[in-house]
């Protein structure tokens, strides 16, 4: 939870600190069930009360929340010794039209979000769903997030691995079997509204994009890095027609030929998967010139796609 109130800057003569404490306690329990020790520890870290937070203070605060209409369980064994916010009277009137508007806004910006913003938006949609008493609306709110089908613990470990730029391994749901993958975590990306981890994959001996929802096991961090192979290759391709008209030059590209109806582009890339996706996105207005190995790989992919459609 974001620490919204800096109590050290509040003036007691102008502020009801009990009210501040109740608001924080309400938000804590709304976020997830908590033990008395967890609540006390949070208050100590963020210095909400000026004195120690006693069990009697907690009982009084819980009674105040219950008096306001909140239904909060007792912290007994049946509830794992945690206080649960079972319901509260502070409902948001979120209609399906508002949900659709949120879908549209998120749909437009999701490809530009970084990994931390993705987590924050997921938390926002989850919080909104808690306030909604309509189960269908609540489910629709939770389903907006890019993380809706992803284990949050796995995603947070991937974010950590990316920040540390370290090697990790995990089980991955490949087309025919579960496969143990080892990868140097370099980036987390959103492509076509789906989440991927990219980096040098030791299984394939080259850079790869892996779909995060297909990761099915806890992430294992490796302290020492193996030696990687430089996968950089120079790819030359021709664009014409609509692909030529909508082409936007990137920093790793050079224009070899520029004519009225076509261009020839030279690109330095160490990520073959990303280049394949880029080439295929241009359709039949793109022709790979070199290297021959990459050209043959594109031809093989196109033949495979044609065979699928012919069936």
Buried (B, 14 or more C-beta within 10 A) or exposed (E): EEEEBEBEEBEEEEEEBEEBBBBBBBBBBBBEBBBBEBBBEBBEEBEBBEEEBEEEBBEEBBEBBEEEEBEBBEBEEEBEEBBBBEEBEEEBEBEEEBBEEBBEEBEEEBEEBEBEEBBEBBBBBBBBBBBBBBEEBBEBBBEBBBBEEBBEEBBEBBBBBBEEEBBBBBBBBEEEEEEEBBBBBBEBBBEEEBBBBBBBBBBEEBBBBBBBBBBEBEBBEEEEEEEBEEBEBEBBBBBBBEBBEEBEEEEEBEEEEEEEEBBBBBBEBBBBBBBBEBBEEBEEBBBBBEEEEBBEBBEEEEEEEEEEEEE
